[in-house]
Amino acid sequence: MKFVHAADIHLDSPLRGLERYEGAPVHDLRSATRKAFEKLVDLCLEEKTDFLLIAGDLYDGDWHDYNTGLFFSRQMSRLREAQIAVFLIRGNHDAESKITRQLRLPDNVHSFAAREAQTMRLEHLGVALHGRSFATQAMTENLSLSYPAPLEGLFNIGILHTSADGRPGHENYAPCSQNDLAAKGYSYWALGHIHRREVLSTGEPWIVFPGNLQGRHIRETGEKGCTLVSVNDNHETVIEHRVLDVVRWYECDLDVSGLNATDDLLARVQAALGRAVRNSGDRLLAVRLTLRGSCEAHRALATRPDEFIADVRALGNDLGQVWIERVDFNTRAPINLDAIAQQSDPLGQLVRFTRALTTDPARLRELAANFQDLRRKLPAELGERILSDEAAITGEMLGDVEQLLVLHLLAANEPP
């Protein structure tokens, strides 16, 4: 017996705001969830799976026409022709949708109800599927406790959309513990909601988050796909992660310490992007580049950042499958600020002043409030660069201000 476990497809996720990004491959990014879903169906057909499980968030909230649902129905019809059944539960994003409740699906697609946990028996395979959909978006009760006991002699699979014991960046929906799941006595738990692949338990029972099918933004980096599960007559289970993403989000964090010129930086960036392209196959890479370290090249970056960013984008274009989503500079000039702080001139006063701020809780709270107000007024892609807590302001923003002012004052004092 063989099945595929997928989750968090977020079909036709709108990816708003892409137009604000220079050179963004808007069509490729917006069609990525559909193409990844087509690859999921292709995998089921190629592997001749017995069924497909979708553990919630097939859709991405409410949508205003039937095109998304019709696309899903066409893909399900491909599976019906191969006699492959599909079983799904509705997650928090599915519960937002009104139109999906009215959409008629092919008869090979089976959806679990929300009012109580259900069991669906597949006698010819020796399988019992247990699942329950979300009735509302914010489902805060432990749904796993309502799931029925396992059916003796069958391979029991629980399908659940849950945050488990909590994960950063995810709402705490249908929380449960690993012990809650293990206590049910099932053979396999097909989980959804967490977008990063994670295997919580490797047998007795298997507890698996497959991650989402396709990354949609820079917080969803790395390989994305589904889990292929093979079970023999003795219920011995083997799982494989299958990569299905067509666009891969990638954070390229480079240490450029000691580099003297922007040409040196570009050479290092080119090498790093080349490695990333080789590791990504033929898919599009959406890259956020961050440069870190103390280097002489910082002076050029501080005064002509747009010129460097244009050169980096040109490198991406030359590689043919790289889009530079953003470039962040966390570099520093090789200046001995401790020594400057001992000076009695205006430079020394400046450094002492900025450092005094870091030990003044009242001033830091005032700064934090000002930055929060600024963040609300900025576009999303700029606002996320404005840090919101006192520690971050102390460690990063004040350091940036200190470096920038000292560099300008030093340059002003240099002889012509």
C-alpha positions in Angstrom: 0.0 0.0 0.0 1.3 3.4 -0.9 -0.1 6.9 -0.3 1.0 10.6 -0.5 0.7 13.0 2.4 0.5 16.7 1.6 -0.6 19.8 3.4 -0.7 23.6 3.2 -1.0 23.9 -0.5 -2.5 27.4 -0.3 -3.7 27.1 -3.9 -3.6 30.5 -5.8 -2.2 32.3 -2.8 -2.4 36.0 -4.0 1.2 37.1 -3.1 0.2 40.7 -2.9 2.6 43.5 -3.4 5.0 41.8 -5.9 4.7 44.8 -8.3 6.7 46.9 -5.8 9.7 44.7 -6.3 12.0 45.7 -9.2 12.1 43.0 -11.8 9.9 40.5 -9.9 8.9 37.5 -12.0 5.3 38.1 -11.0 3.8 35.4 -13.3 6.2 32.7 -12.2 5.7 33.5 -8.5 1.9 33.7 -8.7 1.5 30.5 -10.7 3.9 28.5 -8.5 1.3 27.0 -6.2 -0.6 25.6 -9.2 2.5 24.2 -10.9 3.6 22.5 -7.6 0.1 21.0 -7.2 0.2 19.7 -10.8 3.6 18.0 -9.8 1.9 16.5 -6.7 -0.8 14.9 -9.0 2.0 13.8 -11.4 3.8 12.1 -8.5 0.6 10.2 -7.4 0.1 9.0 -11.0 3.8 8.0 -11.5 4.0 6.1 -8.2 0.6 4.5 -8.7 -0.5 5.5 -5.2 -3.6 4.2 -3.6 -4.7 7.5 -2.2 -3.7 11.1 -1.5 -4.1 12.8 1.9 -4.4 16.6 2.2 -4.1 17.7 5.8 -5.7 21.1 5.6 -5.3 24.5 3.9 -5.8 23.4 0.4 -7.0 26.9 -0.3 -5.7 30.3 0.9 -8.7 31.8 2.6 -11.8 33.1 0.7 -11.6 33.7 -3.0 -14.0 35.6 -5.2 -14.5 33.3 -8.3 -14.5 29.7 -9.2 -11.2 29.5 -11.1 -9.2 28.1 -8.2 -11.8 25.5 -7.4 -12.2 24.5 -11.1 -8.4 24.1 -11.4 -8.5 21.8 -8.3 -11.4 19.8 -9.8 -9.5 19.2 -13.1 -6.5 17.9 -11.2 -8.7 15.6 -9.1 -10.3 14.3 -12.3 -6.9 13.2 -13.4 -6.6 11.1 -10.2 -10.1 9.7 -10.6 -9.2 8.4 -14.1 -6.4 6.5 -12.4 -8.7 5.3 -9.6 -6.8 7.2 -6.9 -8.9 8.5 -4.1 -8.3 11.8 -2.3 -9.1 12.5 1.4 -8.9 15.9 2.9 -9.6 17.9 6.0 -10.3 21.7 6.0 -7.8 23.8 7.9 -8.0 27.4 9.2 -7.6 28.9 5.8 -10.1 26.6 4.2 -12.6 27.5 7.0 -12.5 31.1 5.8 -13.8 30.2 2.3 -17.5 30.5 1.5 -17.4 29.5 -2.2 -15.5 26.2 -1.6 -18.4 24.9 0.5 -20.7 25.2 -2.6 -18.2 23.7 -5.1 -19.1 20.2 -6.3 -16.0 18.0 -6.4 -15.3 14.8 -8.3 -16.6 11.7 -6.6 -13.1 10.4 -5.8 -12.6 13.4 -3.3 -13.8 12.8 0.2 -13.9 15.6 2.8 -14.1 15.0 6.6 -16.8 16.8 8.5 -16.2 19.5 11.1 -18.9 18.7 13.7 -17.0 15.6 15.0 -14.2 13.3 14.0 -15.1 10.7 11.4 -13.6 7.3 10.4 -13.5 6.2 6.7 -12.6 2.5 6.1 -10.7 1.3 3.1 -11.4 -2.4 3.5 -9.6 -3.4 0.3 -6.4 -1.8 1.6 -6.7 -2.6 5.3 -6.7 1.1 6.2 -8.8 3.2 8.5 -8.6 7.0 8.1 -9.6 9.3 11.0 -10.1 13.0 10.5 -11.9 16.2 11.4 -12.1 19.5 9.6 -12.0 23.0 11.2 -15.5 24.5 11.7 -14.0 28.0 12.1 -10.7 29.7 11.4 -9.6 30.0 15.0 -10.0 26.5 16.3 -8.3 26.5 19.7 -9.5 23.2 21.2 -7.5 20.0 21.2 -9.2 18.2 18.3 -7.0 15.1 18.7 -8.9 14.2 21.9 -12.1 13.8 19.9 -10.6 11.3 17.5 -11.9 7.7 17.8 -10.0 4.6 19.0 -8.1 2.7 16.3 -9.7 -0.1 14.4 -8.1 -3.4 15.3 -6.1 -5.1 12.5 -6.1 -2.1 10.2 -3.4 0.5 9.5 -4.9 3.5 11.3 -4.1 7.0 10.0 -5.0 10.2 11.8 -5.3 13.4 9.6 -5.1 16.6 11.7 -4.5 20.3 11.1 -2.6 21.4 14.2 0.1 23.6 15.6 1.1 20.6 17.8 2.9 22.1 20.9 3.4 25.4 19.1 5.8 26.7 16.4 7.2 30.2 15.8 5.3 32.0 13.0 2.2 29.9 13.2 -1.1 30.5 15.0 -1.7 28.1 17.9 -4.6 26.3 16.3 -5.9 22.8 17.5 -2.9 22.5 19.9 -1.9 19.0 21.1 1.1 17.2 22.5 3.1 14.4 20.9 1.9 12.3 23.8 -1.8 13.1 22.9 -1.2 11.7 19.4 0.8 8.7 20.5 -1.9 7.7 23.0 -4.4 7.2 20.2 -2.6 4.1 19.1 -2.6 5.0 15.4 0.1 3.9 13.0 0.6 7.2 11.2 -0.4 10.8 11.9 -0.7 13.0 8.8 -0.4 16.5 10.1 -0.7 19.9 8.5 -0.4 23.7 9.4 3.3 23.9 10.0 5.0 25.0 6.8 8.4 23.5 7.5 8.9 19.7 7.1 9.3 18.0 10.5 9.1 14.4 11.6 8.1 14.3 15.2 8.2 10.6 15.6 9.7 7.8 13.5 7.3 4.9 14.2 4.9 3.8 16.8 3.4 6.1 15.6 4.9 8.0 12.7 4.0 11.7 13.2 4.8 13.9 10.2 4.5 17.5 9.1 5.3 17.4 5.3 5.6 21.2 5.2 3.9 23.2 2.5 4.1 22.2 -1.1 5.5 25.5 -2.4 7.2 28.4 -0.6 5.4 31.7 -1.0 7.8 34.3 0.6 11.2 34.6 2.2 10.0 33.2 5.5 9.4 29.9 3.6 12.9 28.9 2.4 14.4 25.7 1.3 13.0 22.5 -0.3 9.2 22.1 -0.3 7.1 19.1 -1.2 5.2 16.2 0.2 5.7 12.8 1.9 5.5 9.5 0.1 4.5 6.6 2.4 4.9 2.9 1.7 3.5 0.3 4.0 3.9 -3.5 3.7 1.6 -6.3 4.9 3.2 -6.2 8.3 2.6 -2.5 8.6 6.3 -1.8 8.3 6.5 1.8 7.0 9.0 3.7 4.9 8.6 7.5 4.3 10.3 9.6 1.6 10.3 13.4 1.2 9.6 14.3 -2.4 10.6 17.8 -3.6 7.9 19.5 -5.7 8.5 23.2 -5.5 9.0 25.2 -8.7 10.2 28.4 -7.1 12.7 28.2 -4.2 13.1 31.0 -1.7 16.7 31.3 -0.4 18.5 33.4 2.2 22.1 34.0 1.1 24.0 35.2 4.2 27.6 36.1 3.3 30.5 37.0 5.6 32.5 39.6 3.6 34.9 40.5 6.4 38.3 41.9 5.2 37.2 42.6 1.6 38.5 45.9 0.3 36.5 46.7 -2.9 33.0 46.2 -4.2 34.5 44.0 -7.0 35.7 41.6 -4.3 32.2 41.6 -2.8 30.6 40.9 -6.2 33.0 38.0 -6.9 32.0 36.4 -3.5 28.3 37.0 -4.3 28.6 35.5 -7.7 30.3 32.3 -6.3 27.6 32.0 -3.6 24.7 32.4 -6.1 26.4 29.9 -8.5 26.5 27.3 -5.7 22.8 27.9 -4.9 21.8 27.6 -8.6 23.6 24.2 -8.9 21.9 23.0 -5.7 18.4 24.1 -6.8 18.1 22.1 -10.1 16.2 24.0 -12.8 13.8 25.9 -10.6 13.7 29.7 -10.1 15.6 31.0 -7.1 14.2 34.0 -5.2 17.1 35.3 -3.1 17.5 37.6 -0.2 21.1 38.6 0.0 22.6 39.7 3.3 26.2 41.0 3.6 27.9 40.9 7.0 31.3 41.7 8.5 33.8 44.5 8.9 35.4 45.5 5.6 36.8 48.5 3.7 34.2 48.0 1.1 31.6 49.2 3.6 32.4 52.8 2.7 31.3 52.3 -0.9 28.2 50.4 0.2 27.2 53.1 2.6 27.5 55.9 0.0 26.4 54.1 -3.2 24.1 51.2 -2.2 21.9 51.4 -5.2 24.8 51.0 -7.6 25.9 47.8 -5.8 22.3 46.4 -5.8 22.1 47.0 -9.5 25.3 45.0 -10.0 23.9 42.1 -7.9 20.7 42.0 -9.9 22.7 41.9 -13.1 24.6 38.9 -11.7 21.2 37.2 -11.1 20.1 37.9 -14.6 23.4 36.5 -16.0 22.7 33.2 -14.1 19.3 33.0 -15.8 17.2 31.6 -12.9 17.8 34.0 -10.0 15.7 36.9 -8.9 17.2 39.1 -6.2 14.3 39.9 -3.9 16.3 42.2 -1.6 19.8 43.1 -0.5 20.5 43.9 3.1 23.7 45.5 4.3 24.9 44.5 7.8 28.5 45.5 7.2 30.8 47.8 9.2 33.8 49.8 8.4 37.0 48.7 10.2 37.0 51.6 12.6 38.2 51.4 16.2 35.2 52.9 17.8 36.5 52.1 21.3 39.6 54.3 20.6 37.4 57.1 19.2 35.2 57.0 22.3 38.3 58.1 24.3 38.8 61.2 22.2 37.8 64.6 23.5 36.7 65.9 20.0 33.1 65.9 18.6 33.7 62.3 17.2 34.4 61.0 20.7 31.4 62.9 22.0 29.2 61.3 19.4 30.3 57.8 20.1 29.9 58.3 23.9 26.4 59.7 23.3 25.1 56.8 21.2 26.6 54.2 23.6 24.9 56.0 26.6 21.6 55.5 24.9 22.0 51.7 25.1 22.0 52.0 28.9 19.1 54.3 29.3 15.8 52.3 29.4 13.6 55.3 29.3 15.1 56.7 26.1 15.1 53.2 24.5 11.3 52.9 25.3 10.8 56.3 23.7 12.8 55.2 20.6 10.9 51.9 20.4 7.5 53.8 20.4 8.7 56.1 17.7 9.9 53.2 15.5 6.6 51.4 16.0 4.7 54.4 14.7 7.0 54.7 11.7 6.7 51.0 11.0 2.9 51.3 10.7 3.2 54.1 8.2 5.7 52.3 5.9 4.9 49.8 3.1 5.2 46.2 4.4 8.6 45.4 2.7 10.1 48.5 4.3 8.3 48.3 7.6 9.8 44.8 8.4 13.2 46.4 8.4 12.2 48.7 11.3 13.0 46.6 14.3 10.4 46.7 17.1 11.9 45.6 20.4 14.4 47.5 22.6 17.2 44.9 22.3 17.1 45.1 18.5 17.2 48.9 18.5 20.1 48.8 20.8 22.1 46.2 19.0 21.5 47.1 15.3 19.9 50.5 14.6 22.0 52.5 17.0 25.1 50.7 15.7 24.1 51.6 12.1 23.6 55.3 13.1 26.9 55.4 14.9 28.8 53.9 12.0 27.1 56.2 9.4 27.7 59.4 11.3 31.3 58.5 12.2 32.1 57.7 8.6 30.7 61.0 7.3 32.5 63.0 9.9 35.8 61.2 9.2 35.3 61.8 5.5 34.6 65.5 6.1 37.8 65.9 8.0 40.0 64.2 5.4 42.2 66.6 3.4 41.0 67.3 -0.2 
